[in-house]
Amino acid sequence: MAKVEVGIPDSARTRCPEAAFKLRQVIACTTCPHFRGLSDRFPGHTDKAFAVRYAVLCAAEPARREVFEVE
């Protein structure tokens, strides 16, 4: 299966276990050693907003992390 690059909006946040579960920019996750990628919850549905469509895969405390949009 081909790797698909996803543009992560600056407004995307997730709760980070390394920061006491405070909100952190999802783009910062990409340089974290615990980052395991993004889970596409609606494959093929490009009409979904980033925060609805994706979850962060994190090995710090294995779980899919919900994504939030902030303005």
C-alpha positions, 0 to 999 in steps of 0.5 A: 500500500502506498504511503499518503502524505496528509497536510496537518492544519496549524489549528489541529490539536490533540491531548499529549501524554508527554505534556500531562494531556494538555492540548498540543499542535498535531504538527508537533507530534510528527517529530515525537518518537512516540508518533505512529501516524494518523488513523483515517477514520473515514477513508475515501471521504475527503469532505470530512474536516481534518479533526473529524477524519483523523486521530493521532496514533501515539505510543506514549500511552497507546491509544488513538488521540482525538483531534480538535480544531482551535481558532 
